[in-house]
Amino acid sequence: MVSTGRGFRSRRTAGSRRATRRSSLKVTSDVYIGFPADENSAPDLAILREDARKEGKRYSFEDVLLISEVVSTPSVRKDYDDCTTKYGRYGIPIYLVVDPYAQEVVLHTQPTATGYIAAHTHKYGTGKLPIPLADGRTFTLDLDELPRPESEEDAR
């Protein structure tokens, strides 16, 4: 399933979706994920378990295999710090930060109560990155097809 967002976010997310191989993956964007005792999130991209079902207007954090956020200038701290802590605390197996300004992707794995144990950085333009998911499937991110800033004024 793919749900599109609106405005700038949808342009960023559309570029991210083009950079993915999602055969038989339940992929969604800008759809609420419920986190008890925390603010709900609408990540730029999420991959859900095959049997995930909406609960009202949102999916449960327990259905999430991977969350990805695309950094924008107002969201740098949130995407790198706040979301890393939150998604790790809730046991999201993989958190992927796509940073068009630094032209890199940070792959967080091994969630803990305070974030993630492992963080691996991959540069744009270095081919395909296969990411094994917790259910045994593989999500492939094409690092040659990721979104870039629209203008130099947007750069950090």
Disulfide bonds with the S-S distance in Angstrom:
none
